[in-house]
Amino acid sequence: MLLACDARNASTGPAAAVDCREPGVTRDQIKLGLLYPDTGNVASLFLPFRAGVDARLGVVNSAGGINGRKITYTWRDDESQTAANLAAARALVDTDDVFGIIESTSVASGSAAFLHDRGIPVTGTSLETVWTIYDNMFSYSNLIANNASITTWGDFVAAHGGHSAVVAQAAFSATSLSFADELTASLRSAGVRVVGNLDVTGPIDAADVGRRIKASGADVLVGAVTAISFGQVVAAARAARAGLRIILSPTGYDQNILRTFGDALAGVYIFVDYTPFETGTPAHQEFLRAVPSYAPQLQPPNQQAALSGWISADMFLRGLADAGYCPTRQRFITALRGVHDYNAHGLLPAPVDFATGFGQLNRCYTFLQVSPDGSRFQPVPPTPLCGSRLG
């Protein structure tokens, strides 16, 4: 199996009598923490993440684990709140005695300083600036950084004929507002005027939203909101005959979303920070085989958050393998920070350098377009599209 094991993941090691004294490490297992919102206003976005983690750990454990140790986890719910995120992280470290944490949430800022001060390694999805500040936190793709952006999104819109844009955002979400600012800077760098920001905090008044988009005169609609919210905004704009040339979103790469909105999403562009399933690489095939075995509750398996969970778990496995037979938290951080070519076995559009790339925004994305009948996603060349960094 492609991802089950490589030279660093060999199940042979020093004599079994050797005791490793780091928290979470025993003779036969390494216990991690999983931190994500199982409840709260954004929980539905992150639930598939856990399934991806389960699948990746299932594959490595079926091949003997890391240095003969099974990789397990205990999980905590951060309830989509920063205070609960800190409480959950404290419980994982001080009560559950985990070695490190795999995390996906929009409120990681709640515990980031605590985890850094305690030297706890963290891998996961970067949706806040803390992932670009603390060197114990590792993500394969930084989406948000202070006072920075990239040209990639603006370059794409300009190349496809966009001239003026309205940006949909959610006022209650710091992540949404920060990303809306990045999108605005990117669009302006390519000469695309941003003529307005549209707050689409639910419940959405479809008639009013459609009217406002049409009145803006924009020929581009860009989203910094959830897939469900953006789908509603797109449907409202279509109903109002807003005359949009380009509709672009970072969310919605999910067959469930297509089934929900049907051909209302036809022609919509979506960008992702990994190689999409449509390419059918061996790594994708491994993922699609693993999910039914280790996370059968996830249907369909090819979901964006699930693949993020798989990659986040794979990063942790890489760090554990490189940290040696008796891993320590500091050795893990040093080893993974020294990796210059991480590509998740081909799942990423470009290799990640965890040393020189620390703190920088990802600049390479794959763009897809929803088919005319609204039933599938079609990659848009060039793949990937890599821009330049701004700020």
Secondary structure as UniProt FT lines:
FT   TURN            2..4
FT   HELIX           7..9
FT   TURN            16..17
FT   TURN            23..24
FT   STRAND          29..36
FT   TURN            41..42
FT   HELIX           43..62
FT   TURN            63..64
FT   TURN            67..68
FT   STRAND          69..77
FT   TURN            79..80
FT   HELIX           82..90
FT   HELIX           91..95
FT   STRAND          101..103
FT   HELIX           108..110
FT   HELIX           112..117
FT   TURN            118..119
FT   STRAND          122..126
FT   HELIX           129..132
FT   TURN            135..136
FT   STRAND          137..142
FT   TURN            146..147
FT   STRAND          149..150
FT   HELIX           152..159
FT   TURN            160..161
FT   STRAND          164..169
FT   TURN            171..172
FT   HELIX           174..189
FT   TURN            190..191
FT   STRAND          193..199
FT   HELIX           206..216
FT   STRAND          220..223
FT   HELIX           227..239
FT   TURN            240..241
FT   STRAND          246..249
FT   HELIX           255..261
FT   HELIX           262..265
FT   TURN            266..267
FT   STRAND          269..272
FT   HELIX           277..279
FT   HELIX           282..294
FT   TURN            296..297
FT   HELIX           304..322
FT   HELIX           329..337
FT   HELIX           344..346
FT   TURN            354..359
FT   STRAND          364..370
FT   TURN            372..373
FT   STRAND          377..386
FT   STRAND          389..390
//
